[in-house]
Amino acid sequence: MGRYKNGKDVLPQTLLKQIQQYIDGELLYIPKQSEERAGWGQLSGTKARINDRNDEIYAEYCKGQSIADLERVYFLSGDSLRKIICKQQQNARITSGS
């Protein structure tokens, strides 16, 4: 989140007074319009890194790595790994058309 702007400097006085009726003197976040908003992790690259990690997990699982081994390597719970593997299997089926 960027630096905040003072409402009295950017809002019409009538709108500022209306907002003050709901939230007087507290911080308020106003999100960007939906068409301008980037998805979670897109700007920071986090989403891509997680997708790459999940691809690696699935590839290792397909090569025969056990859930217990993957837990130690990726520091994730067995339940989390099973969810990742299941989702990757579904994605693989969709991609292959099966």
C-alpha positions in Angstrom: 0.0 0.0 0.0 1.3 3.4 -0.9 1.4 6.5 1.3 -1.9 7.7 2.5 -3.5 11.0 1.3 -5.4 13.3 3.6 -9.1 13.2 2.8 -9.5 16.9 3.2 -6.9 17.4 0.4 -8.6 15.0 -2.2 -12.3 14.8 -1.4 -15.1 17.3 -1.9 -16.1 18.7 1.5 -19.6 17.2 1.3 -18.3 13.7 0.7 -15.7 14.1 3.4 -18.4 15.0 5.9 -20.5 12.0 4.9 -17.5 9.6 5.3 -16.8 11.1 8.7 -20.2 10.1 9.9 -19.1 6.4 9.4 -15.4 6.5 10.2 -14.2 9.6 12.0 -10.5 10.0 12.3 -9.6 6.3 11.6 -7.7 5.0 8.6 -9.7 3.8 5.7 -8.5 1.8 2.7 -10.2 2.4 -0.6 -9.3 -0.4 -3.1 -8.6 0.3 -6.8 -11.4 -0.3 -9.2 -11.6 -4.0 -10.1 -10.4 -3.7 -13.6 -7.2 -2.0 -12.4 -6.5 -4.5 -9.6 -3.7 -7.0 -10.0 -4.5 -10.5 -8.6 -2.9 -11.8 -5.4 0.8 -12.3 -5.8 1.0 -11.2 -9.4 3.0 -8.0 -8.8 5.4 -9.6 -6.3 5.9 -12.8 -8.2 4.8 -14.9 -5.2 2.0 -16.6 -7.1 4.4 -17.7 -9.8 6.9 -19.0 -7.3 4.2 -21.0 -5.5 3.0 -22.4 -8.8 6.5 -23.5 -9.7 7.0 -25.0 -6.2 3.7 -26.9 -6.6 4.8 -28.2 -10.0 8.0 -29.4 -8.4 6.1 -31.2 -5.6 3.9 -33.0 -8.1 6.8 -34.0 -10.3 8.7 -35.4 -7.3 5.6 -37.2 -6.1 5.1 -38.7 -9.6 8.8 -39.9 -9.5 8.0 -41.9 -6.3 8.8 -39.5 -3.4 6.6 -40.2 -0.4 4.5 -37.6 1.3 6.7 -37.9 4.4 9.8 -37.1 2.3 8.1 -34.2 0.7 7.1 -32.9 4.2 10.8 -32.7 5.1 11.9 -31.1 1.9 9.1 -28.4 1.6 8.2 -27.9 5.2 4.5 -28.5 4.5 2.0 -30.7 6.3 0.9 -34.0 4.7 -2.6 -32.5 4.3 -1.2 -29.5 2.4 0.9 -31.7 0.2 -2.1 -34.0 -0.6 -4.2 -30.9 -1.6 -1.4 -29.7 -3.9 -0.9 -33.1 -5.5 -4.7 -33.5 -6.0 -5.0 -30.1 -7.6 -2.0 -30.7 -9.8 -3.5 -34.1 -10.9 -6.7 -32.3 -11.8 -4.8 -29.6 -13.8 -2.9 -32.4 -15.6 -6.2 -34.1 -16.6 -7.7 -30.8 -17.8 -4.5 -30.0 -19.8 -4.3 -33.5 -21.4 -8.1 -33.5 -22.1 -8.8 -36.7 -20.2 
